Amino acid sequence: MRSVMIVDDETAMREILKIMLRDYKVIEASNGKEAVELYKKEKPDLVLMDIMMPVMSGIDAVKEIKKIDPNAKIVAITAYASTKGEKAIEVGVDRIVRKPFTRKEILKIVEEYLK
């Protein structure tokens, strides 16, 4: 079963995504530091990464994950696409999804990266 890691400091957002992605193995992290540690252990097929988080930002987490695995597939999910999007792309994010998003939009992106 393909795996997706959801990284977001908001529990409700992780729950929503988990429901949307019920056909995949879901790994959850509540901040960037946790995401980096879990990435090393789990090697998920795709990471859905929030950008603005406490402890370690999504930008810093992406940098660390890319050091571990330069081919990591990471999609940034943020409400701050206009201000943080460019930086996310610079550090290696494959794509940016704006909050709020639809289930259809998320599934289309996940399927695209996991085919």
MMTF fields as JSON, N, C-alpha, C and O atoms, coordinates in Angstrom:
{
  "mmtfVersion": "1.0.0",
  "mmtfProducer": "UNKNOWN",
  "numBonds": 459,
  "numAtoms": 460,
  "numGroups": 115,
  "numChains": 1,
  "numModels": 1,
  "chainsPerModel": [1],
  "groupsPerChain": [115],
  "chainIdList": ["A"],
  "bondAtomList": [4, 2, 8, 6, 12, 10, 16, 14, 20, 18, 24, 22, 28, 26, 32, 30, 36, 34, 40, 38, 44, 42, 48, 46, 52, 50, 56, 54, 60, 58, 64, 62, 68, 66, 72, 70, 76, 74, 80, 78, 84, 82, 88, 86, 92, 90, 96, 94, 100, 98, 104, 102, 108, 106, 112, 110, 116, 114, 120, 118, 124, 122, 128, 126, 132, 130, 136, 134, 140, 138, 144, 142, 148, 146, 152, 150, 156, 154, 160, 158, 164, 162, 168, 166, 172, 170, 176, 174, 180, 178, 184, 182, 188, 186, 192, 190, 196, 194, 200, 198, 204, 202, 208, 206, 212, 210, 216, 214, 220, 218, 224, 222, 228, 226, 232, 230, 236, 234, 240, 238, 244, 242, 248, 246, 252, 250, 256, 254, 260, 258, 264, 262, 268, 266, 272, 270, 276, 274, 280, 278, 284, 282, 288, 286, 292, 290, 296, 294, 300, 298, 304, 302, 308, 306, 312, 310, 316, 314, 320, 318, 324, 322, 328, 326, 332, 330, 336, 334, 340, 338, 344, 342, 348, 346, 352, 350, 356, 354, 360, 358, 364, 362, 368, 366, 372, 370, 376, 374, 380, 378, 384, 382, 388, 386, 392, 390, 396, 394, 400, 398, 404, 402, 408, 406, 412, 410, 416, 414, 420, 418, 424, 422, 428, 426, 432, 430, 436, 434, 440, 438, 444, 442, 448, 446, 452, 450, 456, 454],
  "bondOrderList": [1, 1, 1, 1, 1, 1, 1, 1, 1, 1, 1, 1, 1, 1, 1, 1, 1, 1, 1, 1, 1, 1, 1, 1, 1, 1, 1, 1, 1, 1, 1, 1, 1, 1, 1, 1, 1, 1, 1, 1, 1, 1, 1, 1, 1, 1, 1, 1, 1, 1, 1, 1, 1, 1, 1, 1, 1, 1, 1, 1, 1, 1, 1, 1, 1, 1, 1, 1, 1, 1, 1, 1, 1, 1, 1, 1, 1, 1, 1, 1, 1, 1, 1, 1, 1, 1, 1, 1, 1, 1, 1, 1, 1, 1, 1, 1, 1, 1, 1, 1, 1, 1, 1, 1, 1, 1, 1, 1, 1, 1, 1, 1, 1, 1],
  "groupList": [{"groupName": "MET", "atomNameList": ["N", "CA", "C", "O"], "elementList": ["N", "C", "C", "O"], "formalChargeList": [0, 0, 0, 0], "bondAtomList": [1, 0, 2, 1, 3, 2], "bondOrderList": [1, 1, 2], "singleLetterCode": "M", "chemCompType": "L-PEPTIDE LINKING"}, {"groupName": "ARG", "atomNameList": ["N", "CA", "C", "O"], "elementList": ["N", "C", "C", "O"], "formalChargeList": [0, 0, 0, 0], "bondAtomList": [1, 0, 2, 1, 3, 2], "bondOrderList": [1, 1, 2], "singleLetterCode": "R", "chemCompType": "L-PEPTIDE LINKING"}, {"groupName": "SER", "atomNameList": ["N", "CA", "C", "O"], "elementList": ["N", "C", "C", "O"], "formalChargeList": [0, 0, 0, 0], "bondAtomList": [1, 0, 2, 1, 3, 2], "bondOrderList": [1, 1, 2], "singleLetterCode": "S", "chemCompType": "L-PEPTIDE LINKING"}, {"groupName": "VAL", "atomNameList": ["N", "CA", "C", "O"], "elementList": ["N", "C", "C", "O"], "formalChargeList": [0, 0, 0, 0], "bondAtomList": [1, 0, 2, 1, 3, 2], "bondOrderList": [1, 1, 2], "singleLetterCode": "V", "chemCompType": "L-PEPTIDE LINKING"}, {"groupName": "ILE", "atomNameList": ["N", "CA", "C", "O"], "elementList": ["N", "C", "C", "O"], "formalChargeList": [0, 0, 0, 0], "bondAtomList": [1, 0, 2, 1, 3, 2], "bondOrderList": [1, 1, 2], "singleLetterCode": "I", "chemCompType": "L-PEPTIDE LINKING"}, {"groupName": "ASP", "atomNameList": ["N", "CA", "C", "O"], "elementList": ["N", "C", "C", "O"], "formalChargeList": [0, 0, 0, 0], "bondAtomList": [1, 0, 2, 1, 3, 2], "bondOrderList": [1, 1, 2], "singleLetterCode": "D", "chemCompType": "L-PEPTIDE LINKING"}, {"groupName": "GLU", "atomNameList": ["N", "CA", "C", "O"], "elementList": ["N", "C", "C", "O"], "formalChargeList": [0, 0, 0, 0], "bondAtomList": [1, 0, 2, 1, 3, 2], "bondOrderList": [1, 1, 2], "singleLetterCode": "E", "chemCompType": "L-PEPTIDE LINKING"}, {"groupName": "THR", "atomNameList": ["N", "CA", "C", "O"], "elementList": ["N", "C", "C", "O"], "formalChargeList": [0, 0, 0, 0], "bondAtomList": [1, 0, 2, 1, 3, 2], "bondOrderList": [1, 1, 2], "singleLetterCode": "T", "chemCompType": "L-PEPTIDE LINKING"}, {"groupName": "ALA", "atomNameList": ["N", "CA", "C", "O"], "elementList": ["N", "C", "C", "O"], "formalChargeList": [0, 0, 0, 0], "bondAtomList": [1, 0, 2, 1, 3, 2], "bondOrderList": [1, 1, 2], "singleLetterCode": "A", "chemCompType": "L-PEPTIDE LINKING"}, {"groupName": "LEU", "atomNameList": ["N", "CA", "C", "O"], "elementList": ["N", "C", "C", "O"], "formalChargeList": [0, 0, 0, 0], "bondAtomList": [1, 0, 2, 1, 3, 2], "bondOrderList": [1, 1, 2], "singleLetterCode": "L", "chemCompType": "L-PEPTIDE LINKING"}, {"groupName": "LYS", "atomNameList": ["N", "CA", "C", "O"], "elementList": ["N", "C", "C", "O"], "formalChargeList": [0, 0, 0, 0], "bondAtomList": [1, 0, 2, 1, 3, 2], "bondOrderList": [1, 1, 2], "singleLetterCode": "K", "chemCompType": "L-PEPTIDE LINKING"}, {"groupName": "TYR", "atomNameList": ["N", "CA", "C", "O"], "elementList": ["N", "C", "C", "O"], "formalChargeList": [0, 0, 0, 0], "bondAtomList": [1, 0, 2, 1, 3, 2], "bondOrderList": [1, 1, 2], "singleLetterCode": "Y", "chemCompType": "L-PEPTIDE LINKING"}, {"groupName": "ASN", "atomNameList": ["N", "CA", "C", "O"], "elementList": ["N", "C", "C", "O"], "formalChargeList": [0, 0, 0, 0], "bondAtomList": [1, 0, 2, 1, 3, 2], "bondOrderList": [1, 1, 2], "singleLetterCode": "N", "chemCompType": "L-PEPTIDE LINKING"}, {"groupName": "GLY", "atomNameList": ["N", "CA", "C", "O"], "elementList": ["N", "C", "C", "O"], "formalChargeList": [0, 0, 0, 0], "bondAtomList": [1, 0, 2, 1, 3, 2], "bondOrderList": [1, 1, 2], "singleLetterCode": "G", "chemCompType": "PEPTIDE LINKING"}, {"groupName": "PRO", "atomNameList": ["N", "CA", "C", "O"], "elementList": ["N", "C", "C", "O"], "formalChargeList": [0, 0, 0, 0], "bondAtomList": [1, 0, 2, 1, 3, 2], "bondOrderList": [1, 1, 2], "singleLetterCode": "P", "chemCompType": "L-PEPTIDE LINKING"}, {"groupName": "PHE", "atomNameList": ["N", "CA", "C", "O"], "elementList": ["N", "C", "C", "O"], "formalChargeList": [0, 0, 0, 0], "bondAtomList": [1, 0, 2, 1, 3, 2], "bondOrderList": [1, 1, 2], "singleLetterCode": "F", "chemCompType": "L-PEPTIDE LINKING"}],
  "groupTypeList": [0, 1, 2, 3, 0, 4, 3, 5, 5, 6, 7, 8, 0, 1, 6, 4, 9, 10, 4, 0, 9, 1, 5, 11, 10, 3, 4, 6, 8, 2, 12, 13, 10, 6, 8, 3, 6, 9, 11, 10, 10, 6, 10, 14, 5, 9, 3, 9, 0, 5, 4, 0, 0, 14, 3, 0, 2, 13, 4, 5, 8, 3, 10, 6, 4, 10, 10, 4, 5, 14, 12, 8, 10, 4, 3, 8, 4, 7, 8, 11, 8, 2, 7, 10, 13, 6, 10, 8, 4, 6, 3, 13, 3, 5, 1, 4, 3, 1, 10, 14, 15, 7, 1, 10, 6, 4, 9, 10, 4, 3, 6, 6, 11, 9, 10],
  "groupIdList": [1, 2, 3, 4, 5, 6, 7, 8, 9, 10, 11, 12, 13, 14, 15, 16, 17, 18, 19, 20, 21, 22, 23, 24, 25, 26, 27, 28, 29, 30, 31, 32, 33, 34, 35, 36, 37, 38, 39, 40, 41, 42, 43, 44, 45, 46, 47, 48, 49, 50, 51, 52, 53, 54, 55, 56, 57, 58, 59, 60, 61, 62, 63, 64, 65, 66, 67, 68, 69, 70, 71, 72, 73, 74, 75, 76, 77, 78, 79, 80, 81, 82, 83, 84, 85, 86, 87, 88, 89, 90, 91, 92, 93, 94, 95, 96, 97, 98, 99, 100, 101, 102, 103, 104, 105, 106, 107, 108, 109, 110, 111, 112, 113, 114, 115],
  "secStructList": [7, 7, 3, 3, 3, 3, 3, 7, 1, 7, 2, 2, 2, 2, 2, 2, 2, 2, 2, 2, 6, 6, 6, 1, 3, 3, 3, 3, 3, 1, 1, 2, 2, 2, 2, 2, 2, 2, 2, 2, 2, 2, 7, 7, 1, 3, 3, 3, 3, 3, 1, 1, 7, 1, 1, 1, 7, 2, 2, 2, 2, 2, 2, 2, 2, 2, 2, 2, 7, 6, 6, 7, 7, 3, 3, 3, 3, 3, 1, 7, 2, 2, 2, 2, 2, 2, 2, 2, 2, 2, 6, 6, 7, 1, 3, 3, 3, 3, 1, 1, 7, 7, 2, 2, 2, 2, 2, 2, 2, 2, 2, 2, 2, 2, 7],
  "xCoordList": [0.847, 0.0, 0.886, 1.842, 0.562, 1.34, 1.122, 0.043, 2.154, 2.045, 2.198, 2.963, 1.434, 1.454, 1.675, 0.97, 2.66, 2.87, 2.22, 2.47, 1.377, 0.694, 1.4, 1.489, 1.895, 2.607, 1.869, 1.863, 1.247, 0.506, 0.372, 0.105, 0.554, 0.442, -1.015, -1.281, -1.952, -3.372, -3.936, -3.979, -4.364, -4.933, -6.109, -6.222, -6.985, -8.174, -7.777, -8.418, -6.73, -6.279, -5.743, -6.009, -4.998, -4.492, -5.659, -5.64, -6.664, -7.836, -8.585, -8.981, -8.774, -9.477, -8.714, -9.306, -7.411, -6.597, -6.59, -6.617, -6.555, -6.566, -7.851, -7.818, -8.956, -10.236, -10.206, -10.636, -9.699, -9.62, -8.735, -8.987, -7.708, -6.706, -6.85, -5.864, -8.076, -8.312, -7.857, -7.715, -7.627, -7.175, -5.655, -5.108, -4.986, -3.523, -3.11, -3.884, -1.882, -1.316, -0.935, -0.169, -1.47, -1.204, -0.295, -0.532, 0.749, 1.678, 1.484, 1.4, 1.411, 1.151, 2.308, 2.933, 2.581, 3.552, 2.953, 2.266, 3.223, 2.612, 3.565, 3.177, 4.811, 5.744, 6.87, 6.981, 7.69, 8.753, 9.783, 10.253, 10.138, 11.137, 10.644, 11.376, 9.393, 8.765, 8.743, 8.993, 8.44, 8.366, 9.703, 9.745, 10.789, 12.121, 12.442, 12.92, 12.178, 12.441, 11.598, 12.104, 10.305, 9.42, 9.794, 9.668, 10.252, 10.645, 11.779, 11.767, 12.753, 13.898, 13.416, 13.9, 12.463, 11.959, 11.014, 11.14, 10.072, 8.958, 9.16, 8.562, 9.983, 10.195, 8.863, 8.644, 7.97, 6.672, 6.842, 7.842, 5.854, 5.88, 5.636, 6.079, 4.928, 4.595, 4.45, 3.983, 4.852, 4.697, 3.818, 4.066, 2.785, 1.948, 2.366, 2.073, 3.043, 3.725, 3.13, 3.082, 2.676, 2.282, 3.569, 4.631, 3.498, 4.691, 4.908, 6.02, 3.849, 3.96, 3.628, 2.467, 4.69, 4.5, 5.5, 6.568, 5.146, 6.108, 7.19, 7.097, 8.182, 9.307, 10.246, 11.4, 9.761, 10.532, 9.545, 8.55, 9.821, 8.908, 8.927, 9.829, 7.927, 7.869, 9.037, 9.549, 9.46, 10.599, 11.852, 12.556, 12.125, 13.316, 13.202, 14.19, 11.999, 11.786, 12.036, 12.64, 11.574, 11.798, 13.298, 13.772, 14.048, 15.511, 16.138, 16.968, 15.73, 16.293, 15.903, 16.736, 14.647, 14.173, 14.888, 15.239, 15.101, 15.799, 17.254, 17.829, 17.86, 19.232, 19.22, 20.129, 18.183, 18.04, 17.726, 18.299, 16.798, 16.324, 16.064, 14.994, 17.051, 16.888, 15.685, 15.214, 15.194, 14.043, 12.712, 11.688, 12.714, 11.469, 10.432, 10.741, 9.194, 8.09, 7.359, 6.783, 7.392, 6.807, 5.886, 6.275, 4.653, 3.673, 3.409, 3.041, 3.602, 3.327, 1.849, 1.242, 1.278, -0.118, -0.103, 0.302, -0.551, -0.439, -1.512, -2.039, -1.817, -2.715, -1.894, -2.443, -0.565, 0.336, 1.077, 2.248, 0.416, 1.062, 1.705, 2.779, 1.054, 1.596, 2.885, 3.767, 3.015, 4.218, 5.271, 6.464, 4.869, 5.823, 6.073, 7.009, 5.254, 5.339, 6.672, 7.206, 7.207, 8.47, 9.596, 10.393, 9.646, 10.67, 10.515, 11.505, 9.278, 9.01, 9.534, 10.137, 9.306, 9.783, 11.319, 11.937, 11.921, 13.39, 14.018, 15.062, 13.399, 13.995, 13.628, 14.094, 12.795, 12.559, 11.159, 10.956, 10.183, 8.798, 8.388, 8.71, 7.682, 7.268, 6.071, 5.903, 5.247, 4.01, 3.457, 3.784, 2.613, 1.98, 0.47, -0.073, -0.197, -1.658, -2.104, -1.599, -3.05, -3.572, -4.683, -5.543, -4.647, -5.774, -6.758, -6.314, -8.054, -8.724, -8.657, -8.57, -8.699, -8.645, -9.819, -10.497, -10.058, -11.146, -10.561, -9.38, -11.394, -10.973, -10.538, -9.533, -11.312, -11.025, -9.621, -8.842, -9.33, -8.027, -6.883, -5.881, -7.045, -5.999, -5.82, -4.691, -6.916, -6.811, -6.162, -5.37, -6.49, -5.903, -4.382, -3.634, -3.939, -2.501, -1.816, -0.764, -2.401, -1.813, -1.703, -0.66, -2.765, -2.748, -1.697, -1.018, -1.568, -0.575, 0.839, 1.641, 1.147, 2.489, 2.719, 3.865, 1.663, 1.829, 1.547, 1.541, 1.312, 1.025, 2.28, 2.222],
  "yCoordList": [-1.193, 0.0, 1.248, 1.339, 2.199, 3.433, 4.261, 4.235, 4.991, 5.756, 7.258, 7.709, 8.008, 9.465, 9.982, 9.593, 10.861, 11.49, 12.862, 13.676, 13.106, 14.385, 15.131, 14.636, 16.316, 17.112, 18.435, 19.277, 18.608, 19.834, 19.963, 18.978, 21.17, 21.368, 21.391, 21.293, 21.518, 21.512, 20.095, 19.491, 19.581, 18.232, 18.08, 17.059, 19.082, 19.014, 18.856, 18.104, 19.553, 19.46, 18.052, 17.489, 17.488, 16.112, 15.134, 14.213, 15.327, 14.44, 14.515, 13.491, 15.731, 15.92, 15.201, 14.476, 15.403, 14.771, 13.253, 12.523, 12.785, 11.335, 10.703, 9.622, 11.376, 10.879, 10.893, 9.937, 11.978, 12.086, 10.991, 10.511, 10.611, 9.666, 8.277, 7.565, 7.905, 6.62, 5.394, 4.311, 5.549, 4.418, 4.251, 3.377, 5.086, 5.024, 4.794, 5.036, 4.324, 4.259, 5.699, 6.332, 6.216, 7.598, 7.632, 6.945, 8.449, 8.683, 10.146, 11.008, 10.43, 11.803, 12.388, 11.703, 13.667, 14.409, 15.781, 16.362, 16.295, 17.566, 18.756, 19.895, 18.495, 19.593, 19.092, 17.892, 19.996, 19.643, 18.686, 17.787, 18.878, 18.013, 16.557, 15.624, 16.399, 15.066, 14.467, 13.276, 15.309, 14.854, 14.294, 13.257, 14.978, 14.543, 13.182, 12.28, 13.039, 11.769, 10.634, 9.541, 10.911, 9.892, 9.559, 8.412, 10.553, 10.293, 9.272, 8.349, 9.445, 8.509, 7.082, 6.145, 6.92, 5.579, 5.002, 3.842, 5.817, 5.322, 5.408, 4.631, 6.329, 6.564, 6.58, 5.743, 7.537, 7.585, 7.897, 8.481, 7.496, 7.734, 9.212, 9.703, 9.899, 11.303, 12.003, 11.404, 13.273, 14.073, 15.277, 15.994, 15.491, 16.692, 17.562, 17.231, 18.664, 19.457, 20.841, 21.631, 21.127, 22.491, 23.314, 22.761, 24.6, 25.439, 26.122, 26.119, 26.703, 27.455, 26.538, 26.205, 26.132, 25.262, 25.628, 26.172, 25.325, 25.547, 24.451, 23.502, 24.582, 23.658, 23.699, 24.108, 23.279, 23.389, 23.66, 22.95, 24.684, 25.046, 23.992, 23.158, 24.053, 23.158, 23.383, 22.433, 24.627, 24.959, 24.237, 23.594, 24.347, 23.697, 22.177, 21.483, 21.669, 20.216, 19.71, 18.653, 20.46, 20.063, 20.001, 19.052, 21.007, 21.021, 19.752, 19.111, 19.395, 18.215, 16.922, 16.035, 16.819, 15.604, 15.447, 14.334, 16.552, 16.49, 16.058, 15.461, 16.359, 15.881, 14.363, 13.675, 13.846, 12.401, 11.702, 10.661, 12.299, 11.696, 12.794, 13.403, 13.043, 14.1, 13.88, 14.821, 12.638, 12.331, 12.341, 11.969, 12.761, 12.809, 13.648, 14.715, 13.154, 13.883, 14.632, 14.026, 15.962, 16.789, 17.84, 18.596, 17.865, 18.865, 19.755, 19.272, 21.053, 22.007, 22.339, 22.571, 22.359, 22.768, 23.973, 23.874, 25.12, 26.335, 27.357, 27.41, 28.157, 29.289, 30.503, 31.541, 30.352, 31.468, 31.283, 31.649, 30.725, 30.417, 31.635, 31.533, 32.776, 33.962, 34.452, 34.953, 34.32, 34.818, 33.738, 34.039, 32.505, 31.433, 30.484, 29.686, 30.566, 29.629, 29.607, 28.541, 30.782, 30.874, 30.184, 29.441, 30.44, 29.833, 28.31, 27.579, 27.843, 26.399, 25.743, 24.672, 26.378, 25.853, 25.845, 24.884, 26.921, 27.022, 25.863, 25.355, 25.437, 24.367, 22.962, 21.974, 22.867, 21.552, 20.991, 19.822, 21.799, 21.333, 21.13, 21.951, 20.04, 19.723, 20.547, 20.822, 20.933, 21.625, 22.311, 21.939, 23.319, 24.02, 23.945, 24.212, 23.58, 23.542, 24.583, 24.634, 25.403, 26.436, 25.889, 25.134, 26.29, 26.038, 27.175, 28.307, 26.942, 25.637, 24.899, 25.515, 23.579, 22.741, 21.777, 21.65, 21.096, 20.119, 18.707, 18.504, 17.748, 16.341, 15.935, 15.246, 16.375, 16.043, 16.543, 15.83, 17.776, 18.383, 17.579, 17.281, 17.238, 16.481, 15.095, 14.669, 14.393, 13.042, 13.061, 12.177, 14.051, 14.165, 14.315, 13.66, 15.168, 15.402, 14.147, 13.752, 13.525, 12.318, 11.219, 10.577, 11.007, 9.97, 10.276, 9.373, 11.536, 11.957, 11.6, 11.104, 11.842, 11.561, 10.095, 9.646, 9.35, 7.946, 6.924, 5.723, 7.383, 6.382, 5.658, 4.787],
  "zCoordList": [0.0, 0.0, 0.0, 0.77, -0.864, -0.956, 0.309, 0.9, 0.717, 1.957, 1.721, 0.869, 2.514, 2.454, 3.874, 4.805, 4.027, 5.323, 5.308, 4.419, 6.312, 6.472, 7.6, 8.724, 7.29, 8.29, 8.465, 7.567, 9.629, 9.916, 11.423, 12.112, 11.936, 13.39, 13.852, 15.05, 12.927, 13.296, 13.212, 12.14, 14.356, 14.424, 13.467, 12.787, 13.405, 12.544, 11.078, 10.344, 10.647, 9.261, 8.98, 7.918, 9.916, 9.736, 9.652, 8.836, 10.481, 10.477, 9.145, 8.589, 8.644, 7.358, 6.25, 5.45, 6.206, 5.16, 5.311, 4.32, 6.552, 6.801, 6.251, 5.662, 6.448, 5.921, 4.39, 3.744, 3.821, 2.358, 1.755, 0.65, 2.493, 1.982, 2.594, 2.785, 2.896, 3.572, 2.769, 3.336, 1.458, 0.649, 0.672, -0.002, 1.444, 1.543, 2.991, 3.917, 3.171, 4.525, 4.868, 4.141, 5.977, 6.364, 7.586, 8.579, 7.487, 8.582, 8.962, 8.088, 10.261, 10.695, 11.493, 12.303, 11.249, 12.044, 12.337, 11.497, 13.544, 13.933, 13.802, 14.063, 13.398, 13.126, 12.227, 11.971, 11.757, 10.827, 11.39, 10.692, 12.66, 13.3, 13.337, 13.007, 13.745, 13.774, 12.36, 12.174, 11.376, 9.983, 9.505, 8.843, 9.839, 9.42, 10.039, 9.351, 11.343, 12.036, 11.437, 11.181, 11.219, 10.646, 9.211, 8.782, 8.474, 7.081, 7.042, 6.227, 7.923, 7.98, 8.211, 7.576, 9.121, 9.484, 8.439, 8.047, 7.995, 7.183, 5.668, 4.924, 5.21, 3.765, 2.995, 2.119, 3.323, 2.633, 1.14, 0.722, 0.361, -1.081, -1.424, -2.461, -0.537, -0.761, 0.588, 1.556, 0.648, 1.864, 1.535, 0.565, 2.357, 2.273, 3.457, 4.606, 3.181, 4.204, 4.373, 3.431, 5.591, 5.925, 5.996, 6.283, 5.744, 5.747, 7.099, 7.627, 7.653, 8.904, 10.087, 10.327, 10.829, 11.993, 13.082, 12.798, 14.338, 15.426, 15.405, 14.626, 16.236, 16.406, 15.195, 15.325, 14.018, 12.782, 11.657, 11.509, 10.873, 9.781, 8.677, 8.603, 7.84, 6.687, 5.738, 5.145, 5.591, 4.717, 5.217, 4.438, 6.523, 7.092, 7.024, 6.78, 7.239, 7.162, 5.742, 5.556, 4.744, 3.348, 3.065, 2.439, 3.524, 3.331, 3.907, 3.262, 5.131, 5.808, 5.098, 4.911, 4.707, 4.016, 2.674, 2.284, 1.973, 0.674, 0.841, -0.068, 2.008, 2.281, 2.442, 1.977, 3.105, 3.33, 2.01, 1.687, 1.25, 0.011, -1.029, -1.038, -1.909, -2.914, -3.848, -4.486, -3.923, -4.781, -4.044, -4.615, -2.787, -2.008, -2.735, -3.265, -2.756, -3.376, -2.268, -1.364, -2.354, -1.304, -1.912, -2.802, -1.408, -1.822, -0.61, 0.461, -0.791, 0.29, 0.295, -0.75, 1.499, 1.652, 2.579, 3.737, 2.057, 2.857, 2.537, 1.426, 3.525, 3.32, 2.887, 2.52, 2.938, 2.649, 1.329, 1.223, 0.331, -0.949, -1.598, -2.191, -1.487, -2.161, -1.513, -2.211, -0.199, 0.468, 0.697, 0.666, 0.923, 1.247, 0.078, 0.117, -0.946, -2.057, -2.771, -3.076, -3.037, -3.76, -2.982, -3.553, -1.684, -0.825, -0.802, -0.826, -0.757, -0.748, -2.024, -1.973, -3.149, -4.435, -4.453, -4.912, -3.951, -3.901, -3.148, -3.558, -2.053, -1.239, -1.719, -1.151, -2.761, -3.351, -3.32, -3.649, -2.93, -2.958, -4.421, -5.28, -4.694, -6.061, -6.522, -7.71, -5.555, -5.899, -4.653, -3.526, -4.877, -3.763, -3.919, -4.991, -2.837, -2.806, -1.787, -0.665, -2.197, -1.299, -0.417, -0.868, 0.862, 1.755, 1.508, 1.314, 1.503, 1.587, 0.247, -0.815, 0.323, -0.871, -0.836, 0.184, -1.958, -2.008, -1.973, -2.255, -1.627, -1.623, -3.03, -3.21, -4.021, -5.421, -5.809, -6.442, -5.412, -5.714, -5.068, -5.719, -3.797, -3.082, -3.7, -3.942, -3.954, -4.524, -5.906, -6.234, -6.702, -8.043, -7.931, -8.657, -7.03, -6.842, -6.303, -6.806, -5.295, -4.705, -5.761, -5.887, -6.508, -7.558, -8.615, -9.106, -8.958, -9.954, -9.489, -10.28, -8.234, -7.713, -7.395, -7.349, -7.177, -6.76, -7.85, -7.581, -9.087, -10.133, -10.566, -11.433]
}
